[in-house]
Amino acid sequence: MLKDKEYWLKKQADEKREKIIKNMSELGIKVYDKTKEFTEKFDSMVKELHVLMFEEEYDEILDSGVNSKDRSKGINPMSEEYIKRTDAKRKKLGFNPYDVKVNTMNITLNYCKEIISGK
C-alpha cells in the first residue's frame, strides 16, 4: 500500500516537473532542479528544527483515545511539569504558552524558517 502511494506521489511530481520544464532551456532546467533541491533541503531543515524546538506541538500525534478526547475539550493531557517546562521555554523564546485549543504551528514554523535562513 505504501509503495503504491510513493509511486503515485513520485509519478505526480514527475508529471508536474515535466509540465514546468517543457519549454525551458537546458540551463533553465538545471537551475529549476537545483532550486527545487535547495528548497526541499531548506524545508527539511526547518521541519527538523521545529520538531526539536517545539515538540509540544506534535504531542497529539501520540495521544491515546482518552488524551485525544481531553484535547478536543481544550484540556492539555500532558503532566504539569511538562507544561511548565514547555511554557517556560516558549516564554523565553517570546511565544505564548502552548494552548491545545490554538494552532500556533505557522507562527513557530516561521520562526524556525527565520533561524535557518539567518534572518
C-alpha positions as CSV (number, residue, x, y, z in Angstrom):
1,M,0.0,0.0,0.0
2,L,2.8,2.5,1.0
3,K,4.7,1.5,-2.2
4,D,1.7,2.3,-4.3
5,K,1.3,5.7,-2.6
6,E,5.0,6.5,-3.0
7,Y,4.8,5.5,-6.7
8,W,1.8,7.7,-7.3
9,L,3.3,10.7,-5.5
10,K,6.6,10.3,-7.5
11,K,4.6,10.0,-10.7
12,Q,2.6,13.1,-9.9
13,A,5.8,15.0,-9.1
14,D,7.5,13.9,-12.3
15,E,4.4,14.9,-14.4
16,K,4.4,18.4,-12.6
17,R,8.1,18.8,-13.3
18,E,7.7,17.9,-17.0
19,K,5.0,20.5,-17.4
20,I,7.1,23.2,-15.8
21,I,10.3,22.5,-17.7
22,K,8.6,21.7,-21.0
23,N,9.8,25.0,-22.7
24,M,12.9,25.6,-20.7
25,S,16.5,25.7,-21.9
26,E,19.0,23.2,-20.6
27,L,20.3,25.8,-18.2
28,G,16.8,26.7,-17.1
29,I,16.1,23.1,-16.3
30,K,19.4,22.8,-14.3
31,V,18.5,26.0,-12.3
32,Y,15.0,24.7,-11.7
33,D,16.2,21.3,-10.4
34,K,18.9,22.9,-8.2
35,T,16.4,25.4,-6.8
36,K,13.9,22.6,-6.0
37,E,16.7,20.6,-4.4
38,F,17.7,23.6,-2.2
39,T,14.0,24.3,-1.3
40,E,13.5,20.7,-0.2
41,K,16.6,20.7,1.9
42,F,15.6,24.0,3.5
43,D,12.1,22.7,4.3
44,S,13.5,19.6,5.7
45,M,15.9,21.5,8.0
46,V,13.1,23.8,9.1
47,K,10.9,20.8,10.0
48,E,13.7,19.1,11.9
49,L,14.4,22.3,13.9
50,H,10.7,22.8,14.6
51,V,10.3,19.3,15.9
52,L,13.3,19.8,18.1
53,M,12.3,23.3,19.4
54,F,8.6,22.9,19.6
55,E,8.0,19.2,20.4
56,E,4.8,20.1,22.3
57,E,3.1,20.9,19.0
58,Y,3.5,17.3,18.0
59,D,2.3,15.6,21.2
60,E,-1.2,15.0,19.9
61,I,0.2,12.6,17.3
62,L,0.9,10.1,20.1
63,D,-2.3,10.7,22.0
64,S,-4.3,7.8,23.3
65,G,-8.1,7.9,22.8
66,V,-8.6,9.5,26.2
67,N,-5.9,12.1,25.7
68,S,-7.4,12.9,22.3
69,K,-10.8,13.5,23.9
70,D,-9.3,15.7,26.5
71,R,-7.6,17.8,23.9
72,S,-10.8,18.2,22.0
73,K,-12.3,19.7,25.2
74,G,-9.4,22.1,25.4
75,I,-7.7,20.1,28.2
76,N,-3.9,19.6,27.9
77,P,-3.3,15.9,28.9
78,M,0.4,16.4,29.5
79,S,1.9,16.5,33.0
80,E,2.0,19.7,34.9
81,E,5.8,19.5,35.0
82,Y,5.9,19.1,31.2
83,I,3.5,22.0,30.7
84,K,5.5,24.3,33.0
85,R,8.8,23.3,31.2
86,T,7.4,24.0,27.7
87,D,5.6,27.2,28.8
88,A,8.9,28.5,30.3
89,K,10.8,27.6,27.1
90,R,8.2,29.3,24.9
91,K,8.2,32.4,27.1
92,K,12.0,32.6,26.9
93,L,11.7,32.4,23.1
94,G,9.0,35.1,23.1
95,F,5.9,32.9,22.5
96,N,2.7,32.5,24.4
97,P,2.3,29.3,26.4
98,Y,1.2,26.3,24.4
99,D,-2.6,26.1,24.2
100,V,-4.2,22.9,22.9
101,K,-7.1,25.0,21.5
102,V,-4.9,27.3,19.4
103,N,-2.9,26.3,16.4
104,T,0.4,28.2,16.6
105,M,2.3,26.0,14.3
106,N,2.5,28.5,11.5
107,I,4.0,31.1,13.8
108,T,6.6,28.8,15.3
109,L,7.4,27.3,11.8
110,N,8.0,30.8,10.5
111,Y,10.3,31.4,13.5
112,C,12.3,28.3,12.5
113,K,12.4,29.4,8.9
114,E,14.0,32.7,10.0
115,I,16.6,30.9,12.1
116,I,17.6,28.6,9.2
117,S,17.6,31.4,6.7
118,G,19.7,33.6,9.0
119,K,17.2,36.5,9.3
